C-alpha cells in the first residue's frame, strides 16, 4: 500500500460519498501529502509516535493552532477511512491530542466603511453588484463567482417575483439566501448590461452565459483571484487599507451587522450556511467587546468610579 494511491482513494470517497467540494479536496490532499512527506512516504503505516512528531513539527514551523487542528482533522479522517477499508486494524490518531484552535476575531468593517466601498463603485454596475451580494447576502467568494442565472429568482416585466437566490454552498448543499432591496436593485442594474459582456463567438458564449458574472477564463466565470484584486483596488478608491477589504471581510461585516441589529444567532447561522453554530459564535465576540466598551463609557457606576480616581 503506497501513500499516494490510498490518499487518492480517500479523496475519491470524499468526493463521491460525502460530496466534498474541489476546494475541500485540494485542502485534504495538501494536508495528507504534508504528513506523508514527514513520514517518508509511509503515512499508511505510521504509528502514533510518528504522528505526534509530525504535530510537533507543524508547531515548530510556526503554524497557527487552527491550521494544526485542520491538518490533524484531515489525517484523522484518512485513518478512519483506512480502518473501514480494512487497510489498518487500528487508528493511530485515536490518542493524539491536537491543539485547541484559537479563532481570531475578525477586523470587521463598519457600516460607514461598507458604505464608502459601495459609493466608490461609482457607475461600475458589475462591481457594485459584486459588493452588494457579498455584503447583502454574506456569500463566500466561490459561491458568488459561480452563481448561475438559473439560481436567481424569477422576474416578470422587470420585477423580481421573490427575493431569494439559491446558493450551492460547501459540500454541495443548497441554501436559500434572501436579498435586501439594495442588493436586488444592484443585481437588476447589472443584468440590464450583462448581455454586452458576453462574447459573440457561439462556443465561448455558451460556456459563459449560464453565469451571473461571466468571464473569458477557462471556467467561464469570474475567478476568485480577480474578485480579490477588484476589491483591493476598490479599497484604495474608498480610502481604506487594502488588506482589510477582501471577499470574506464583507461576509464578516454581513454577519456582524445582522447580530448588531438584533438578529438571532441561529438565523445568522442558517443564512451563512454554517454547519456548526460554533463557527457563527465568533461574531458574538465582536458584540461582547462593543458592549464592554459601552458599559465602560455609559454606565453610571463606571462614570462615578472615574470621578473617585
WOSULQUI-V534322 format. One record per residue. N is the residue number from 1. RES is the residue in one letter. PSI is psi in whole degrees, 0 to 359 (NA if undefined). OMEGA is omega in whole degrees, -180 to 180 (999 if undefined). D_LAST is the distance of its C-alpha to the last C-alpha in Angstrom with 2 decimals. Layout:
# WOSULQUI-V534322
n=N res=RES psi=PSI omega=OMEGA d_last=D_LAST
n=N res=RES psi=PSI omega=OMEGA d_last=D_LAST
This chain:
# WOSULQUI-V534322
n=1 res=X psi=115 omega=177 d_last=71.92
n=2 res=X psi=154 omega=-174 d_last=70.20
n=3 res=X psi=313 omega=-172 d_last=66.58
n=4 res=X psi=319 omega=-179 d_last=67.25
n=5 res=X psi=321 omega=-179 d_last=69.75
n=6 res=X psi=324 omega=176 d_last=67.59
n=7 res=X psi=319 omega=178 d_last=64.48
n=8 res=X psi=319 omega=179 d_last=66.67
n=9 res=X psi=322 omega=179 d_last=67.91
n=10 res=X psi=315 omega=-179 d_last=64.36
n=11 res=X psi=323 omega=177 d_last=63.30
n=12 res=X psi=319 omega=178 d_last=66.43
n=13 res=X psi=316 omega=-180 d_last=65.55
n=14 res=X psi=325 omega=180 d_last=61.98
n=15 res=X psi=313 omega=-174 d_last=63.45
n=16 res=X psi=316 omega=-173 d_last=66.34
n=17 res=X psi=328 omega=-177 d_last=64.88
n=18 res=X psi=351 omega=179 d_last=61.15
n=19 res=X psi=30 omega=-179 d_last=61.35
n=20 res=X psi=141 omega=-179 d_last=58.89
n=21 res=X psi=162 omega=177 d_last=58.29
n=22 res=X psi=321 omega=179 d_last=59.52
n=23 res=X psi=319 omega=179 d_last=55.95
n=24 res=X psi=318 omega=179 d_last=55.30
n=25 res=X psi=320 omega=178 d_last=58.62
n=26 res=X psi=318 omega=-179 d_last=57.87
n=27 res=X psi=315 omega=178 d_last=54.55
n=28 res=X psi=314 omega=-179 d_last=56.33
n=29 res=X psi=315 omega=180 d_last=59.08
n=30 res=X psi=317 omega=-178 d_last=56.77
n=31 res=X psi=320 omega=-179 d_last=54.78
n=32 res=X psi=323 omega=177 d_last=57.97
n=33 res=X psi=326 omega=176 d_last=59.64
n=34 res=X psi=313 omega=179 d_last=56.62
n=35 res=X psi=321 omega=-179 d_last=57.02
n=36 res=X psi=316 omega=-180 d_last=60.79
n=37 res=X psi=322 omega=178 d_last=60.64
n=38 res=X psi=324 omega=-179 d_last=58.37
n=39 res=X psi=19 omega=178 d_last=60.92
n=40 res=X psi=43 omega=178 d_last=63.77
n=41 res=X psi=29 omega=177 d_last=65.07
n=42 res=X psi=40 omega=-179 d_last=65.38
n=43 res=X psi=322 omega=-177 d_last=62.57
n=44 res=X psi=328 omega=-178 d_last=65.04
n=45 res=X psi=14 omega=-177 d_last=65.71
n=46 res=X psi=150 omega=178 d_last=62.23
n=47 res=X psi=173 omega=178 d_last=60.85
n=48 res=X psi=322 omega=-180 d_last=57.39
n=49 res=X psi=325 omega=177 d_last=56.84
n=50 res=X psi=316 omega=-177 d_last=57.90
n=51 res=X psi=328 omega=175 d_last=55.37
n=52 res=X psi=319 omega=178 d_last=52.59
n=53 res=X psi=324 omega=178 d_last=53.37
n=54 res=X psi=317 omega=178 d_last=53.26
n=55 res=X psi=319 omega=178 d_last=49.80
n=56 res=X psi=324 omega=179 d_last=48.63
n=57 res=X psi=322 omega=177 d_last=50.21
n=58 res=X psi=316 omega=179 d_last=48.37
n=59 res=X psi=321 omega=-179 d_last=45.03
n=60 res=X psi=333 omega=178 d_last=46.30
n=61 res=X psi=359 omega=177 d_last=47.15
n=62 res=X psi=19 omega=180 d_last=43.52
n=63 res=X psi=142 omega=-179 d_last=44.11
n=64 res=X psi=151 omega=178 d_last=41.18
n=65 res=X psi=323 omega=180 d_last=41.07
n=66 res=X psi=323 omega=178 d_last=42.02
n=67 res=X psi=318 omega=177 d_last=45.07
n=68 res=X psi=315 omega=-179 d_last=46.08
n=69 res=X psi=322 omega=179 d_last=45.88
n=70 res=X psi=317 omega=179 d_last=47.99
n=71 res=X psi=319 omega=178 d_last=50.63
n=72 res=X psi=323 omega=178 d_last=50.83
n=73 res=X psi=319 omega=179 d_last=51.27
n=74 res=X psi=317 omega=-180 d_last=54.24
n=75 res=X psi=321 omega=177 d_last=55.79
n=76 res=X psi=314 omega=179 d_last=55.37
n=77 res=X psi=321 omega=-179 d_last=57.19
n=78 res=X psi=314 omega=-179 d_last=59.87
n=79 res=X psi=332 omega=174 d_last=60.64
n=80 res=X psi=321 omega=177 d_last=60.68
n=81 res=X psi=314 omega=180 d_last=63.31
n=82 res=X psi=322 omega=179 d_last=65.30
n=83 res=X psi=315 omega=-179 d_last=65.28
n=84 res=X psi=329 omega=180 d_last=66.51
n=85 res=X psi=354 omega=-180 d_last=69.19
n=86 res=X psi=10 omega=179 d_last=70.41
n=87 res=X psi=336 omega=177 d_last=69.56
n=88 res=X psi=147 omega=176 d_last=67.26
n=89 res=X psi=2 omega=180 d_last=67.51
n=90 res=X psi=169 omega=177 d_last=63.86
n=91 res=X psi=102 omega=-177 d_last=60.45
n=92 res=X psi=350 omega=180 d_last=58.83
n=93 res=X psi=355 omega=-173 d_last=55.49
n=94 res=X psi=323 omega=-176 d_last=55.23
n=95 res=X psi=10 omega=180 d_last=53.21
n=96 res=X psi=135 omega=175 d_last=51.19
n=97 res=X psi=113 omega=178 d_last=47.42
n=98 res=X psi=166 omega=178 d_last=46.04
n=99 res=X psi=152 omega=175 d_last=42.49
n=100 res=X psi=118 omega=-179 d_last=40.12
n=101 res=X psi=129 omega=180 d_last=39.92
n=102 res=X psi=110 omega=-179 d_last=36.41
n=103 res=X psi=126 omega=177 d_last=36.31
n=104 res=X psi=136 omega=176 d_last=34.20
n=105 res=X psi=124 omega=-177 d_last=32.41
n=106 res=X psi=151 omega=174 d_last=34.25
n=107 res=X psi=98 omega=-170 d_last=32.78
n=108 res=X psi=133 omega=174 d_last=33.71
n=109 res=X psi=140 omega=178 d_last=34.96
n=110 res=X psi=168 omega=177 d_last=33.37
n=111 res=X psi=320 omega=-179 d_last=35.64
n=112 res=X psi=321 omega=-180 d_last=35.48
n=113 res=X psi=321 omega=176 d_last=36.57
n=114 res=X psi=320 omega=177 d_last=39.42
n=115 res=X psi=322 omega=178 d_last=40.44
n=116 res=X psi=323 omega=178 d_last=40.67
n=117 res=X psi=314 omega=-179 d_last=42.89
n=118 res=X psi=318 omega=179 d_last=45.19
n=119 res=X psi=323 omega=-178 d_last=45.44
n=120 res=X psi=345 omega=178 d_last=46.26
n=121 res=X psi=336 omega=179 d_last=49.27
n=122 res=X psi=232 omega=-178 d_last=51.02
n=123 res=X psi=8 omega=178 d_last=54.64
n=124 res=X psi=96 omega=-173 d_last=54.84
n=125 res=X psi=326 omega=178 d_last=55.64
n=126 res=X psi=313 omega=-178 d_last=55.89
n=127 res=X psi=318 omega=-180 d_last=52.50
n=128 res=X psi=320 omega=179 d_last=50.86
n=129 res=X psi=319 omega=178 d_last=52.55
n=130 res=X psi=313 omega=-179 d_last=51.36
n=131 res=X psi=317 omega=-178 d_last=47.72
n=132 res=X psi=326 omega=179 d_last=47.99
n=133 res=X psi=325 omega=176 d_last=49.54
n=134 res=X psi=316 omega=-177 d_last=47.00
n=135 res=X psi=325 omega=-176 d_last=44.12
n=136 res=X psi=346 omega=179 d_last=46.00
n=137 res=X psi=355 omega=178 d_last=47.51
n=138 res=X psi=34 omega=-177 d_last=45.42
n=139 res=X psi=149 omega=169 d_last=48.57
n=140 res=X psi=160 omega=-178 d_last=48.77
n=141 res=X psi=314 omega=-179 d_last=50.43
n=142 res=X psi=320 omega=179 d_last=53.67
n=143 res=X psi=324 omega=-178 d_last=53.81
n=144 res=X psi=309 omega=-174 d_last=53.50
n=145 res=X psi=337 omega=179 d_last=56.06
n=146 res=X psi=6 omega=180 d_last=58.60
n=147 res=X psi=130 omega=-177 d_last=58.25
n=148 res=X psi=149 omega=-180 d_last=61.78
n=149 res=X psi=324 omega=-180 d_last=63.18
n=150 res=X psi=345 omega=-180 d_last=64.68
n=151 res=X psi=3 omega=176 d_last=61.26
n=152 res=X psi=156 omega=176 d_last=60.16
n=153 res=X psi=154 omega=-180 d_last=60.61
n=154 res=X psi=149 omega=176 d_last=63.94
n=155 res=X psi=145 omega=178 d_last=64.33
n=156 res=X psi=123 omega=-178 d_last=66.90
n=157 res=X psi=39 omega=178 d_last=67.73
n=158 res=X psi=3 omega=-179 d_last=64.61
n=159 res=X psi=138 omega=178 d_last=62.35
n=160 res=X psi=134 omega=179 d_last=60.48
n=161 res=X psi=342 omega=175 d_last=61.80
n=162 res=X psi=177 omega=-179 d_last=58.60
n=163 res=X psi=15 omega=-175 d_last=55.19
n=164 res=X psi=134 omega=172 d_last=55.39
n=165 res=X psi=150 omega=179 d_last=56.30
n=166 res=X psi=124 omega=-178 d_last=57.51
n=167 res=X psi=129 omega=173 d_last=55.68
n=168 res=X psi=105 omega=-174 d_last=57.17
n=169 res=X psi=199 omega=-179 d_last=54.17
n=170 res=X psi=144 omega=179 d_last=53.77
n=171 res=X psi=14 omega=179 d_last=56.62
n=172 res=X psi=15 omega=-179 d_last=58.82
n=173 res=X psi=134 omega=179 d_last=57.12
n=174 res=X psi=149 omega=173 d_last=57.25
n=175 res=X psi=156 omega=176 d_last=54.58
n=176 res=X psi=132 omega=177 d_last=54.33
n=177 res=X psi=113 omega=177 d_last=51.64
n=178 res=X psi=141 omega=179 d_last=51.17
n=179 res=X psi=142 omega=176 d_last=50.63
n=180 res=X psi=175 omega=-176 d_last=48.73
n=181 res=X psi=315 omega=-178 d_last=50.34
n=182 res=X psi=318 omega=180 d_last=49.06
n=183 res=X psi=320 omega=180 d_last=50.40
n=184 res=X psi=321 omega=178 d_last=53.72
n=185 res=X psi=315 omega=180 d_last=54.16
n=186 res=X psi=321 omega=179 d_last=53.46
n=187 res=X psi=318 omega=179 d_last=55.89
n=188 res=X psi=315 omega=-178 d_last=58.55
n=189 res=X psi=323 omega=178 d_last=58.27
n=190 res=X psi=318 omega=-178 d_last=58.63
n=191 res=X psi=332 omega=179 d_last=61.61
n=192 res=X psi=331 omega=-177 d_last=63.36
n=193 res=X psi=354 omega=-175 d_last=63.54
n=194 res=X psi=323 omega=-177 d_last=63.49
n=195 res=X psi=325 omega=-178 d_last=67.30
n=196 res=X psi=341 omega=-179 d_last=67.59
n=197 res=X psi=351 omega=-179 d_last=65.72
n=198 res=X psi=144 omega=-178 d_last=68.36
n=199 res=X psi=159 omega=178 d_last=71.23
n=200 res=X psi=330 omega=-180 d_last=74.84
n=201 res=X psi=120 omega=-175 d_last=76.19
n=202 res=X psi=320 omega=-178 d_last=76.96
n=203 res=X psi=312 omega=179 d_last=76.09
n=204 res=X psi=322 omega=-179 d_last=72.70
n=205 res=X psi=317 omega=-179 d_last=72.04
n=206 res=X psi=332 omega=180 d_last=72.75
n=207 res=X psi=330 omega=-173 d_last=70.24
n=208 res=X psi=332 omega=-167 d_last=67.41
n=209 res=X psi=345 omega=179 d_last=68.01
n=210 res=X psi=346 omega=-177 d_last=66.59
n=211 res=X psi=144 omega=178 d_last=63.05
n=212 res=X psi=325 omega=-180 d_last=60.65
n=213 res=X psi=79 omega=-177 d_last=59.66
n=214 res=X psi=156 omega=179 d_last=62.94
n=215 res=X psi=160 omega=-180 d_last=63.27
n=216 res=X psi=2 omega=178 d_last=66.08
n=217 res=X psi=170 omega=-175 d_last=64.60
n=218 res=X psi=335 omega=180 d_last=66.63
n=219 res=X psi=344 omega=180 d_last=64.76
n=220 res=X psi=359 omega=179 d_last=65.39
n=221 res=X psi=164 omega=177 d_last=61.77
n=222 res=X psi=139 omega=-180 d_last=58.71
n=223 res=X psi=158 omega=177 d_last=57.26
n=224 res=X psi=323 omega=-180 d_last=53.69
n=225 res=X psi=315 omega=180 d_last=53.59
n=226 res=X psi=322 omega=177 d_last=54.63
n=227 res=X psi=315 omega=179 d_last=52.11
n=228 res=X psi=319 omega=179 d_last=49.33
n=229 res=X psi=319 omega=180 d_last=50.67
n=230 res=X psi=320 omega=180 d_last=50.78
n=231 res=X psi=325 omega=177 d_last=47.13
n=232 res=X psi=314 omega=179 d_last=46.14
n=233 res=X psi=321 omega=-180 d_last=48.04
n=234 res=X psi=323 omega=179 d_last=46.53
n=235 res=X psi=317 omega=178 d_last=42.99
n=236 res=X psi=319 omega=179 d_last=43.87
n=237 res=X psi=328 omega=-177 d_last=45.26
n=238 res=X psi=359 omega=180 d_last=42.07
n=239 res=X psi=27 omega=179 d_last=39.82
n=240 res=X psi=155 omega=178 d_last=38.35
n=241 res=X psi=132 omega=-175 d_last=38.40
n=242 res=X psi=328 omega=-178 d_last=41.67
n=243 res=X psi=348 omega=179 d_last=40.28
n=244 res=X psi=349 omega=-174 d_last=38.19
n=245 res=X psi=107 omega=179 d_last=41.25
n=246 res=X psi=166 omega=-174 d_last=43.88
n=247 res=X psi=314 omega=-177 d_last=45.67
n=248 res=X psi=337 omega=178 d_last=43.38
n=249 res=X psi=323 omega=179 d_last=40.28
n=250 res=X psi=329 omega=174 d_last=41.71
n=251 res=X psi=318 omega=176 d_last=42.43
n=252 res=X psi=315 omega=-178 d_last=38.79
n=253 res=X psi=319 omega=178 d_last=37.76
n=254 res=X psi=309 omega=-177 d_last=40.35
n=255 res=X psi=315 omega=-177 d_last=39.06
n=256 res=X psi=316 omega=-178 d_last=35.34
n=257 res=X psi=330 omega=174 d_last=35.92
n=258 res=X psi=313 omega=-180 d_last=38.16
n=259 res=X psi=321 omega=177 d_last=35.51
n=260 res=X psi=330 omega=180 d_last=32.91
n=261 res=X psi=359 omega=176 d_last=35.53
n=262 res=X psi=8 omega=180 d_last=35.88
n=263 res=X psi=146 omega=178 d_last=38.88
n=264 res=X psi=142 omega=-177 d_last=39.59
n=265 res=X psi=322 omega=-179 d_last=39.21
n=266 res=X psi=324 omega=178 d_last=42.86
n=267 res=X psi=316 omega=179 d_last=44.07
n=268 res=X psi=321 omega=177 d_last=42.30
n=269 res=X psi=315 omega=180 d_last=43.86
n=270 res=X psi=316 omega=-179 d_last=47.27
n=271 res=X psi=324 omega=-180 d_last=46.84
n=272 res=X psi=343 omega=-177 d_last=45.86
n=273 res=X psi=29 omega=178 d_last=48.70
n=274 res=X psi=130 omega=177 d_last=46.57
n=275 res=X psi=327 omega=-177 d_last=48.59
n=276 res=X psi=129 omega=-179 d_last=45.54
n=277 res=X psi=340 omega=178 d_last=42.50
n=278 res=X psi=329 omega=178 d_last=40.37
n=279 res=X psi=324 omega=-179 d_last=41.09
n=280 res=X psi=331 omega=-174 d_last=39.72
n=281 res=X psi=345 omega=178 d_last=36.55
n=282 res=X psi=327 omega=-177 d_last=35.09
n=283 res=X psi=340 omega=178 d_last=34.25
n=284 res=X psi=336 omega=178 d_last=32.05
n=285 res=X psi=322 omega=178 d_last=29.59
n=286 res=X psi=317 omega=180 d_last=29.12
n=287 res=X psi=322 omega=179 d_last=28.43
n=288 res=X psi=317 omega=178 d_last=25.99
n=289 res=X psi=318 omega=-180 d_last=23.93
n=290 res=X psi=320 omega=-180 d_last=24.05
n=291 res=X psi=323 omega=178 d_last=23.07
n=292 res=X psi=319 omega=179 d_last=20.03
n=293 res=X psi=321 omega=178 d_last=18.92
n=294 res=X psi=318 omega=179 d_last=19.79
n=295 res=X psi=319 omega=-178 d_last=17.79
n=296 res=X psi=327 omega=-175 d_last=14.63
n=297 res=X psi=334 omega=-172 d_last=15.26
n=298 res=X psi=338 omega=-177 d_last=17.15
n=299 res=X psi=136 omega=-177 d_last=16.26
n=300 res=X psi=325 omega=180 d_last=14.79
n=301 res=X psi=325 omega=178 d_last=12.70
n=302 res=X psi=320 omega=179 d_last=11.20
n=303 res=X psi=320 omega=-180 d_last=10.51
n=304 res=X psi=321 omega=-178 d_last=9.13
n=305 res=X psi=327 omega=177 d_last=6.70
n=306 res=X psi=324 omega=-179 d_last=5.43
n=307 res=X psi=336 omega=-179 d_last=5.54
n=308 res=X psi=349 omega=-177 d_last=3.79
n=309 res=X psi=NA omega=999 d_last=0.00
